[in-house]
């Protein structure tokens, strides 16, 4: 078997409406049942139809190993057109695949800023701006003739939901998504060919407030980006005879009030089903003429991210009565999305659902940590038949739901939890012999599900839910093991770049809420060390994980500007010792009543200054900017020297005696030789003083276990992992957590809560331990020089407490697997898989050259193995191998 599978265009399967101002890139995977399979050549054909009768472009057979991000740069593209593509490949032995099955992509509008349609909204008298009630818009049109295809191109100020002839259009939610609305606004494309009918058609739109106009941020502000909800839409119908008909949003449309009395991301939704209009009925009252408004169209871009969709459904595990006598549903999982429910009763009766994450120590419903976010859904029945409802423009973070007004016959089965997030492909799986660690992995995964709803948020429940840069930076690699995050971070990083200040400062959250780049912005809401470094860490991580050089090139200027911003700060050109920083946020060594850990903030700022400079140097090298690379190499050296003279004593001790200080100095290579050794010893000592427990906050925690494992203290890293008392990762697991908490002690030993003002139970930052599980415990890593797992590193790191580990990561080339098992009789078995068209560099700690077997034969004799030698650090064996699955055994 030798074949091609998983054709993707810009990471997506058969995308429509893509931006084609840049050349689309396609990727494929090779499947082979033979080891050591490398692609030697490929051929691509692009055609106007799936039968490939009309070939538009044929690459011919090209000698190349490239099978990801292949640019279709010879192809002349046109707007609004579908292109079919297929691929054939040959290996080094000359074996060829058949043509792959055909895949396609479809280009979007000719120029995303050129719209024939106009922005429309409901007239003022119908919709006073401060009214919470949502408008709906509609139009009628005739279809005459046989339709070849029909597409809707649409965006909104606010959020929209479309219906065509009574059917919801598409399965995307929270469209058009959240971007830096001053600079960028996505439009979506829908294939509506199958929804149109001959004769009269009715197209209706609900408009919501969303991030654009609803409450946003922790200062109870509304209308941050604007106060008008508006729609911009074009429906293009292509008839079989080649003619086209365009239905455009303009003032011929009609507007009416909808049955949604209020809908707000934080607050919830109020719906009165008695007020529903049959908007497909022309003769109903209540409709007025829509009005046009002026708003920029220059900022409109094609959809970049994958859409938010309904990903999974959960049934409640219990309907319980609390000690206070309240009726509460338990979903069994802290989840993000909403409840869909069925209810029956008389017209005018109102039911209410309030959402929260935890019960208090007495078992009562607890929502004080929501701050001002109401998370309340209210539904007034129209009466008669059973009614099923789910909200439209709000999402809740919850495990428990307080029910009111449902009556005595209510049953758990009447409710379904609908989990919504960006539809990223799940790529990572991890399982080991310890159930608590497996639950930790589950919690990390659910932290991502809950907080990757179009932008990477800190939390999904209280009045915050913002794209905090620091949190994103800390979690990006873990996230990219668990799911394919490339389109998600592509969009978010472009917003980061758009919101960056002219001096290169990075707002605390992206999208920014207050144009930090303007002089009249209220306060300095940008540029904290370890937060702003999302500008360098995120694109570099996406580059390593997906081989995405284009994103790196797109972000390169932004990376440079961030470094130059840091360069301009401080009283010394190579130290960053001024300004506000969040420091080692929530570190346990903070002063009482402070959120900021004890680690000197100048040290953190200078450490990240060095790290970002190094990443920018690496990016310059990848992109071929050798002068820049030299500049950043030099700058990095100077920052490291300045760090040394400021923070390392002449005899080699780090002047700041915290866990996080040692961790950063080691992770970023800021201490060498004896100073490095002392930092490792000091870290051990500080951990021991804390009873082998961490005291690190947001900044130190993600690197703590990696640093221990990298510096010869893997056993200590395992020890920290396995601690079950506070503070530790498993403490919360033993307390029943199903997601990752913001605080190590969100719920204290005595059952009481951390203060109400900041206590999220779904905050992924500490979930960055996931990276250690995949990259160190299972040992699956990338290679900077051959990114995207073109060369796979596998170095399992067994430790006391685990008998086996199994991990899989679905990469751009296919599945990478690493598992290890301690067998009876002191034998270690390590199984690895590296996909076709990649090679593997496997390190087996503890193995000896002469003892290593692969499937029962001496390893160096096995097919596919290129080289076996002593590991560089002398503590095991390293194996260079070609693609395929291997099973190694050795005494351990
Ligand atoms: C909190 C957020 C976030 C953190 C900032 C500094 O409000 O929840 O996690 O990055 O503060």
Boltz pocket constraint, residues with backbone or C-beta under 6 A from the ligand:
constraints:
  - pocket:
      binder: B
      contacts: [[A, 458], [A, 459], [A, 464], [A, 468], [A, 470], [A, 471], [A, 582], [A, 585], [A, 763]]
      max_distance: 6.0
